[in-house]
Amino acid sequence: MHYYKRNIGDYAKKAARLSLLQHGVYSQLIDCCYDRETFPTLEEAIDWLWASNAEEEEAVKFVLNKFFTLQSDGKFVQSRIQEEIQNYQGQCLSNAINGKKGGRPKGSTKKPNKTHPVNSETQPVNLESEIKPSGSEINPKPLTTNQEPITKKQIPPKSPKGDHNRFDEFYLAYPRKAARAQALKTWNKLKLDDDLINRILQDIPIRIKSGEFDVNDKTHIPHPSTYLNGRRWEDEITTIGVPRETHQQPGGERRLSAVDRLRDSAAERERDLDQQIRDAETEEALGSGLDAHGGNLWPPADQPVWGEDSGYMGPPPDGILVN
């Protein structure tokens, strides 16, 4: 159904206090209901409108609760739209019945028959009513030799819209929830059969169990659309113990990815900082025991040693520590 009447006054009375975002949600939702000739659940409404963030999803929920009625089957229905759709479907059914009966009644005007004048004194004679020899039958022939029988135009059945039960099953099982609309678009493009969908649903828990899909660090898990578009269920499964995102080098060594290198660098800086803190604590504890020539606890071996009471004591003997 691609056309419906919209009363601006009625709409303004009911929806005048909506925000701009809520106005857009309500208008688009009305169009979707008329176009699909059905009503959505909450999940279907979010999918129809491609709500991509929490604010848009909240606007969808508000409009459904405000202007629609929740039924026992989980669908949100509006009586005005339902009435218009039923009237439209009834008219379509009536047209189809009339078409089977031959359409509208024809007028009384008929085309004149082909005639052939016998002579100027007689009336014209119908060529199709000329007397045939005894025993013969009149077999009407088509006007042209290539004329085909006229058949009534068949009305193609409508394909169901919004039936994505198996996609919802996949999206629920996939550990990373991101870009749902793009994933649904890829899902429909692939036209997966039940056997292949079952294979995908078996592949996901295996990759989670092996550690390749780390549910505690989902940054390494591809988006659902990337998984589907790349047919990742056909890839080899990486088991626990193999570094993530590593690349085998010709010499047999593994080069860490940029992410792992950043983590190692951060850990090394943290160790250096801990060492500096321990050194500072040691210097603070020693206090005045450090000399003024750089803070070393022991003087160099070639530096003369001064006693506190006896003055210069000469160079330190080899192998003996002086305090």
Sequence and secondary structure as in RCSB ss.txt:
>XXXX:A:sequence
MHYYKRNIGDYAKKAARLSLLQHGVYSQLIDCCYDRETFPTLEEAIDWLWASNAEEEEAVKFVLNKFFTLQSDGK
FVQSRIQEEIQNYQGQCLSNAINGKKGGRPKGSTKKPNKTHPVNSETQPVNLESEIKPSGSEINPKPLTTNQEPI
TKKQIPPKSPKGDHNRFDEFYLAYPRKAARAQALKTWNKLKLDDDLINRILQDIPIRIKSGEFDVNDKTHIPHPS
TYLNGRRWEDEITTIGVPRETHQQPGGERRLSAVDRLRDSAAERERDLDQQIRDAETEEALGSGLDAHGGNLWPP
ADQPVWGEDSGYMGPPPDGILVN
>XXXX:A:secstr
       HHHHHHHHTT  HHHHHHHHHHHHHHHHHTS   HHHHHHHTT  SHHHHHHHHHHHHHH EE TTS 
EE HHHHHHHHHHHHHHHHHHHHHHTTSS   S      EE   TTS  EEGGG    TT       SSTT    
           S  HHHHHHHHHSS    HHHHHHHHHHHT  HHHHHHHHHHHHHHHHHTSS TT GGGS  HH
HHHHTTGGGS    TTS TT EE TTS EE  HHHHHHHHHHHHHHHHHHHHHHHHHHHHHGGGS TTTS SS  
TTS  EETTTEE  S  TT    
